[in-house]
């Protein structure tokens, strides 16, 4: 099929390349000339495992191209819109200006029978408003939320765990004739996943919008729950990692996302739960998800706690102490530093007078642009040299598996390690002569 992808940021670039890799003819469209030029050369503008390979393959095959000209969308059967919805500068609500701008630019090129598939994370009610703008063209709007994990985005696009299509429906939730047709076309788009019996859920617009934000809210809640337990563990002497293991054996709870540490960050969870809470207030149901405010607060407190542990480890002051921060990205397998807990910790430590050195396998250049006041070293061992204390804030394999405590001990000045992700073998580090501090651990 012929597809257009409007917006070639993280979501759009991955989606365009992945769709080309399964056989579609895809044009990616973005207003950023530099980004388009980079993608057109087959280069990924951000770090995402596997993306560069499918970009190169798609461009070489002729099935994938990128442009800044929206007119190139004309003639596509399905138009995916995947632009960003950042948090507004003056509130917690989502900024829909990029979504509205993308639809304004696309609508003149739509034909009767076209499908417009929204993939951006939007407040519930947005799709219904956009459908009224699309309808006069004879095209049909569907809402097809994404469920990508950074670091696994290519896999999650080609082989998703579920597909959701919000389509035009009656008041009782039954798809209209146009809705049935649109769902059928999306099934064709995702034919490899459909052939594997991937669940394909057809619903109304509002439910499709809520599926995405509800999923993110639940994950954020689970992470902050175990971090709240870490706060209790710290004043009782309990071990939150053993607690998580024990309750994780309950099939109703599960162990995933019960890793206590410095909490979540990135471009999705923090801004999405804030926007969800803001939208609930607009709908007059703020009390229904008021707990999300506390989820956000717990998450931010854990960053402060990590800083406090470093200060305590250094006898109450980090002034003029050399501290090595292992990690800058908000998670491993990514160079994304948006709302990164790692960088937040690094900036706080520097604000207390410490000499902070940050290292990361992928995110240094991005971090430099946002926080040039920090010192950055690409080589891990060089970053460790002479440190009075070390803190792990992004659980890259280079730190949690490949860094031997005996080797690290030969590089540092002080054998103090703060495990901000509870990802290290505490016994091994202590056996090598280190003073080990975990999050919610004795």
N, C-alpha and C positions, 0 to 999 in steps of 0.2 A: 504494500500500500504506500501511497505518498503521504508523508507526514511533515508537519512543520512543528518546531519547538520554539516557543516565544520565551526568551529569557535563557541565557546560557551561563548562568552562574553554577553553583554546585549542583543543584537539582537538574537544571536544564541540560548542562553539558553531559552529565552522566546519562540522562534519559535519551538524548539524541544519539549518542554513541552506541548505547545499548540497543536501541531500536534498529539502528543500522546493522548491528552485529547479528540480529536475528532475521535480516533479509529485507527490511523496509527501505524505501528511498526517503531520506530525511534531510531537511534543511533546518539548520539552527539559526535563529535570528536574535540579535542583541544590539543595543544602541552603543555599546562600548567597543570602539574601533580596535583598540589594542587587544582586548580579549578575543574578538573575532579573528584578528590576524594570527594570534597565538594558536587558537584552535584550528584554524585553516592550515597551519603548518603541521598539524598532528601532534601538537604539544599540549599537555594538560596545564592549565593556568594555576592549578593547585595540586597538592599531593593527595592522591587517591589510588590505592593499589589496583592495578589492572586497567585503569582508565587510559593511560598512554597507549597501551597495546591495541585496544579496540578503536581508539581514535585513528591511529595509523592505518589499521586494517580497513576501517570504514572509508577513509579518504582515498586510499589506494584503490579500493573497489569501485569508487564512483558513486557509492550509495549515500555518502555523507558529505555535506558541505555546510559552510557557515557564511553568513552575510549580515550586513547592517540594513539591508533594504527590505522593509516589510512587504513590499509588493511581491517578493519571492514566495510568500505564503500562498498566494493565489494559485489555485489548482490542487492544493493538498486536500486529501480526504478527511484527515483529522488534524486539528490544530491543538497542540498541548501548550498550556500557559503555565509556566513554572517560575514566575518572578518572585522576589522576596517580599515578605511582610514583616519588616522590622518593628520594634517597639517605637511608639511615638516619643518624641523628645520630651514632651511636657506631660505625659501620662503613661499608664501601663497598657493602654489600648494598642491594637495593631494599626500600623500605618498602611492603608490600602492604596496609597497614591500610585505605587508601581503596578498594582493589579489593574486599577482603573485606567492608567495610561496605556498598558498593554492592550486592553480591550478596545480602547478608543482607536488605537493604531491599527488593530486587526480587523475590526468590523467592516471597513470599506472594501475589504478584499474577500469577504465571505460569499459563498454561493449557496443557493437553496440545496439542502441535503447535506451540507458540510456538518461535521461534528466538531465542536469546541470542547476540549476536555481540560477543565481547571485542575491543577495539581498543587497550587499554592495552599499553605495553611491559612485559613481565613476564619473570621468570626462567623458563627452560625447565623444564617440569614443573608449572607453575602451572595451566594449562588442564585437565590431566587431573584434578587435585584439585578444581577448580571444577565439572567435568562431573559428578562424583559427587554434588555438592550439588544440581545442577540436575536430574539424571535423575529423581528421585522425583516431580517435578511433571509429568512427561510432556513437558517442553520439551527442546530439543536445543541444546547449546552448540557454537558454531563459534568459531574464532579467526581474526580478520580484521584483521591488523596494518595500521597506517597508515604511509605513507611521505611525510608532508608536509614541505615546505620552508617555513619561516617566510618570509613575503613573497610566496609563491606558493601558499599553502595552499588557497585557493578553487579555483584552476585544478587543483591536484593532486588535489583531492577529486572534482571533476566530471569531469576528464579525466586519470585516473591513467596512469602508464606500465605498471603491472601491478596485478593484484588477486590476493590470496592468501587461501585459505580452508582453515583447518585443521579437519577434521571427524572425527567418530567413525570409527575405522578398525580393521581387524583387525590382528593382530600382523605380518602381512606387508605392511601399509600400504594395503590395499584398503579403500575407503570402505564402511561398512555401509549398510544400507538407509536408516537415519536420516541418515547422512552424505550419501548421494546426494541425498536430499530437501532437506536443509539447503543444500547447494551450489546446487541448482536455485533455491531461494528467493533466495539471495544474488545469483544471476545476474539475477533479476527486479528486485531492488533497484537494481542497477547497470546497468539496461538501456541507457542511452545509451552508456556505455563499452563494454559488450559488443557493441553494434551497430557500434562502430568497430573491432572485432576486437582490443580490448585483451586481452593475455594474462591468462587466468584460471587460476590454478594451484591445483588441489585436492590437498591433502596431509594428513598426520596432524597432530595437535596440536603435537608437539615440533618438527617441521620448520617449521611456521608461526611458532612463537615464535622459533626460531633465525634465520629469514629476516630478521627486523627487527634483532636485535642483531648479527648477522653483517654486515649491510649497514652499520650504524653503525660497527662495529669496523673495517671495511675503509676507509671514508671517513676515519676518524680516523687510521688507519695511513698513508694516502696523504698527508694533510696534514702529519703529524709527520715522515714520511720527507723531504719537501722542506725542512722546517725543520731537520732534522738535516744535510742538505746545506748549508743556509745557514750552520750553525755551522762547517762545514769551509771554506766559501767565505770566511768572515770572517778566517780565519787564513792563507789562501793567496792572497788577492787575486782570487779567481774571482768571477764574477757569477752568482748563483743564478737570476736571471730568465732569462738566456740559457741556462743549464743546463736549466731547466725547459722552455723552448721546444724545445731540441734533443732531449731525451728524449721530450717529448710528441708528437713526430712519429711515434714508434713506435706503431703501432695497438694493440699489446698493452699499452701504458702509458696513452696519452692525455694531453692537457694539462689537463683539468678536475681541480680540487682539487690542483693543483701550484703553488699560489700561496703562496710563503713570506711570513711576516709574524709577527704576534704570536700566531697560532694560533687554535684554535676555542674556543667557549664555548657558552652557551645552556643550555636545559633538557633537552637530549637527549644529545648526544655525550659530554660529560664523565661524567655520572652513569651512562649506559648502559654505557660500556666498563668502568667500575669495578664495576658490578653484575654484568656478564658475567664478569669475572675472579673476583669473589667466588663466583658460582654454580659456576664451574669448580672452584674449590677445594672446595666442598661436595660436588661429584660425584667428587672424587678425581682430577681431571684438570687441576689448576691449571697444570701445566707446559705444557699444550697451548697456552695463550694467555697465558703469562707475559710475552710481549713487550708486551702491552697496558699493563703497569705502566710500561715504558720509554716507550711512546707518550704516556702521561699526563705523565710527567716531562719529556719533550722539550717538550711543549706548554706546560707551566708555565714552563720555562726561558726561552722566547722572550719572555714578558712581562717577565721580569727583564732580558733583553737590551735591550729597548726603553727601559727606564728607564735602563740603563747608558749607552746612546747619548746620551740627553739630558744626563746628568751629564758625559760626556766632551765633548760639544759646548760645554758651559758651563764649560770649564776645570777640571772636577773637583768642582764644587759647584753645587747648585741652591738653596742656602739664600737665602731672600728674593728669589729670582728669580721673575718672572712667567711662568708657562707656560700656554699655551692648549692644551687637549685637544679635538681635533675628533672628537667621537663619544662616545656613552655606551652605546648599544645594542650587543649582542654581534654584530650584523650589520645591514646596511642593510635598509630596507623593513620594519622591525620596531621596537617599543618595548620589546622583551624585554631585560631587564638581568640575567637569571639567569646566574651565572658569567661575567659579561662581562669579557673581557680588557681592554676599554677602561677600565672603571671600576677594575679592578685596577691598571692602570698609573697612573691618576690618583691613587688612594689612596696608592700607593707614593711617588709624587713629593711629595705633600703631607707624608707621613711624613718625608721628607728635608728638610723646611723650606721647600719651594717654595710660592709663592702660585699656586694652581691654579684656572683657570677652565675649566669644561666647557660645551660647547654640543652640541646634537643636535636634529635636526628633529622627533623624535617621543618620545624617551625621557626628557626632563628630569624630568617629574613623578615617574615611577617611580624615577629615580635619586635624587631628593631624599629620598624616603621611606627609602631604604636607606643613603644616604651624605649626611646633611645637613651634614656638616663641609666639604663641597666647595662652591665658589662656582659658580653656574650662570647663564648668560646665553643667552637664546633667540636673539638676533640674532647671526649668524655674525660679521659685521664688527665689531660691538661687542665680541664676545669676543676678537677678534684685537688690538684696540687696545692698544698699549703692551706687547705681549708680548716677552719676551726670547728665547723659543723657542716653536715650535709643533710639536705632534706629531699626526699623523693616525692614529687608531686604529679608526675605523669608516669603511668606504669608501662613504659616501653620495655621490651625484652632486654634491651641493652643495660637496663638498670636492675630489673627484678630477677633475671635469670643468668645473664652473662657477666655480671659484675661480681667477682669473687670478693668476699669481705677481707680475705687475707691480702689480696692484691691492692684493694683500696686503702688498706691500712698503711701501705708503704708510701702512699702519695700525700696523705693528709697530715695536718699539724695536730688536730684533735680528733680522737675517735668517737665522735658523737653522730649518730644517725637518727633522723626523725623520719619515720615511715608514714608519709601522708596518705598513702593508699593501702596500707596494711598488706603489701604485696611481697614483702621480704620474709625470709626464713629467720625469725627472731633468734632462735637458738644458735644458728650458724654464725650470725653476726656477733652475738654475745660471746660465743666460744672463741672468736677471733680477736677479742679484746675491746669490742665496741660497746659503748653505752647506747642501748637501743630504746627508742620511744615510739610507740604505736598510737593509733587513734582509738581510744576506748579499750586499751589493753593495759594490763599491769606493767 
